[in-house]
Amino acid sequence: MSERERAVQLLKEVPDYKIRYVIAYMQGLIADEAADDAFCEKLYQDYLDDPDSEKDEFITLEEFKKTCIISDDSEKL
């Protein structure tokens, strides 16, 4: 039995007065997924459209630590 089939089976067992809670939860799951996808797509497009010539340059972790004044001891936290 697939997870979808199991969900449908469980849904059939939910009393009518609780169905609205199931619907609200399911709508939240779908809405969050769509909103997350749209947000991530926007971030990606903003990055692609960014005219900054240095956006594709990378630094090592060690270089980054120096810019943030992070010591090796902080990794133990």
MIKEVEX-592451 format. One record per residue: residue number from 1; x, y, z of N, C-alpha, C, O in turn. Coordinates in steps of 0.2 Angstrom, whole numbers. Each point is the difference from the previous one (the first is absolute). Layout:
REC,NUM,X,Y,Z,X,Y,Z,X,Y,Z,X,Y,Z
...
// end
This chain:
REC,1,4,-6,0,-4,6,0,4,6,0,5,1,4
REC,2,-6,4,-9,4,6,0,-2,5,6,-5,-1,3
REC,3,9,6,-2,-1,4,5,-7,4,-2,-4,2,5
REC,4,3,0,-11,-6,3,-2,-6,-4,1,-5,3,3
REC,5,6,-9,-4,-6,-5,1,-1,0,8,-6,-1,2
REC,6,11,1,2,-1,-1,7,-3,7,2,-4,0,5
REC,7,6,5,-7,-3,7,2,-8,0,-2,-4,2,4
REC,8,2,-5,-10,-7,0,-2,-3,-4,5,-6,1,2
REC,9,9,-7,0,-4,-5,4,-1,4,7,-5,-1,3
REC,10,10,4,0,0,3,6,-6,6,0,-3,1,4
REC,11,3,3,-10,-5,5,-1,-7,-3,1,-4,4,2
REC,12,3,-10,-5,-7,-3,0,-2,-1,8,-6,-1,1
REC,13,11,0,3,-1,-1,7,-1,6,4,-2,0,6
REC,14,4,6,-8,-1,6,3,-7,2,1,-4,0,-5
REC,15,1,2,11,-7,2,1,-1,6,-4,4,5,-1
REC,16,-10,-4,-2,-2,6,-3,2,7,3,2,4,-3
REC,17,-3,-4,10,1,6,3,7,2,0,2,6,2
REC,18,3,-11,-3,7,2,0,3,1,-7,6,2,-1
REC,19,-10,-3,-4,2,0,-7,3,7,-1,5,1,-4
REC,20,-8,5,6,2,6,-1,7,1,3,4,4,-3
REC,21,-2,-7,8,7,0,2,5,-3,-5,6,3,-1
REC,22,-8,-8,-1,4,-4,-5,1,5,-6,5,0,-3
REC,23,-11,2,0,1,5,-6,4,6,2,4,2,-5
REC,24,-4,1,10,4,6,2,7,-2,0,4,4,-3
REC,25,-2,-10,6,7,-2,0,2,-2,-7,6,2,-2
REC,26,-10,-5,-2,2,-2,-7,1,7,-4,5,0,-4
REC,27,-9,5,5,1,6,-4,6,3,2,4,4,-4
REC,28,-2,-4,11,6,3,2,6,-3,-3,5,3,-1
REC,29,-5,-10,1,5,-3,-3,1,2,-8,6,1,-2
REC,30,-11,-1,-1,0,2,-7,3,7,-1,4,2,-4
REC,31,-7,3,8,1,7,-1,8,1,2,3,4,-3
REC,32,-1,-7,8,7,1,2,5,-3,-5,5,4,-2
REC,33,-7,-9,-1,4,-3,-6,1,5,-6,5,2,-2
REC,34,-11,1,0,0,5,-5,3,6,2,4,3,-4
REC,35,-5,-1,10,3,7,2,8,-1,0,4,4,-1
REC,36,-2,-10,4,7,-1,0,4,-1,-6,5,3,-2
REC,37,-9,-6,-3,3,-1,-7,0,7,-3,5,2,-3
REC,38,-10,2,4,0,7,-3,6,4,3,3,4,-4
REC,39,-2,-4,11,5,4,3,7,-2,-3,4,4,-1
REC,40,-3,-11,1,6,-2,-2,2,2,-8,5,2,-1
REC,41,-10,-3,-3,0,3,-7,2,7,0,4,2,-4
REC,42,-7,2,8,1,7,0,7,2,2,4,4,-3
REC,43,-1,-8,8,7,1,2,4,-2,-5,5,4,-1
REC,44,-6,-9,-2,4,-3,-6,0,5,-6,6,2,-2
REC,45,-11,1,1,-1,5,-6,4,6,2,3,3,-4
REC,46,-4,-1,10,3,7,3,8,-1,-1,3,4,-2
REC,47,-1,-10,4,7,-2,-1,3,1,-7,5,3,-2
REC,48,-9,-7,-3,2,0,-7,0,8,-3,4,1,-4
REC,49,-9,3,7,-1,6,-3,5,5,3,0,6,-2
REC,50,3,-8,8,5,5,3,6,2,-4,3,-4,-3
REC,51,-2,10,2,5,2,-5,7,0,3,5,2,-3
REC,52,-5,-3,10,7,-1,3,5,-4,-3,-2,-6,-1
REC,53,7,8,-1,5,-4,-4,4,-5,5,3,-5,-3
REC,54,-4,6,9,4,-4,5,-5,-6,3,2,-3,4
REC,55,-8,3,-7,-5,-5,3,2,-7,-1,-2,-4,4
REC,56,6,2,-9,2,-7,-1,7,-1,3,3,-6,-1
REC,57,0,10,5,7,-1,3,-1,-3,7,-5,1,3
REC,58,9,-6,-2,-1,-4,6,7,1,5,5,2,-3
REC,59,-6,-3,9,5,0,5,0,-6,4,-5,-4,0
REC,60,11,2,2,0,-6,4,-3,1,7,-1,6,2
REC,61,0,-12,2,-3,1,6,5,4,5,-2,4,4
REC,62,8,-6,-5,5,4,4,0,7,-1,1,4,5
REC,63,-2,-2,-11,0,8,-2,-6,3,3,0,5,3
REC,64,-6,-9,-3,-6,2,3,1,1,7,-3,5,3
REC,65,6,-9,1,1,0,7,3,6,2,-1,4,5
REC,66,6,-2,-9,4,6,1,-4,6,-1,1,5,4
REC,67,-5,-5,-9,-4,6,-1,-5,1,6,-3,6,2
REC,68,1,-11,1,-5,0,5,3,0,7,-4,0,5
REC,69,10,-1,-4,4,0,6,-2,-6,4,-2,0,6
REC,70,2,-6,-9,-3,-6,3,7,-4,1,4,-2,-5
REC,71,-4,-1,11,6,-4,2,-2,-7,-1,-6,-2,0
REC,72,11,-2,0,-1,-8,-1,-3,-2,7,-4,-5,-1
REC,73,4,8,6,-3,-2,6,-7,1,0,-4,-4,3
REC,74,1,8,-7,-7,1,-1,-4,-6,-3,-6,0,1
REC,75,10,-4,-4,-3,-6,-4,-2,-5,6,-4,-4,-2
REC,76,7,5,8,-2,-5,5,-6,1,3,-3,-4,4
REC,77,0,10,-5,-6,2,3,-6,-4,-2,-6,2,3
// end
